[in-house]
């Protein structure tokens, strides 16, 4: 079996329908933060699973990092605090400016949230 190039591989995603989850997530994000403070490892695991990626330099494998992107600065700052509480150093960078376009699942989107 031949593996197609990365751009031609199928990507899988899961959709879930839950009224209780929907109701919880529609609350102010501070409610989510309260729960995340009680379970920081689990929250960070889920956050990085959905918003994160890894990078390894192909020329120097000692240069590697884990990163996450999100347009809500308060969420990133909250994650930064949780990581510091776990003695994990982290920094926040502006990686894409408002209006920058990106293609997700073949559809073009523009970043519209500004800081």
Secondary structure, DSSP 8 states (H G I E B T S, - for coil): -----GGGS---------HHHHHHHTS-HHHHHHHHHHTHHHHHHHHHHHHEEEEE-SS-TT-EEEEE--S-HHHHHHHHHHHHHTT--------S-TT-EEEETTEEEE-----
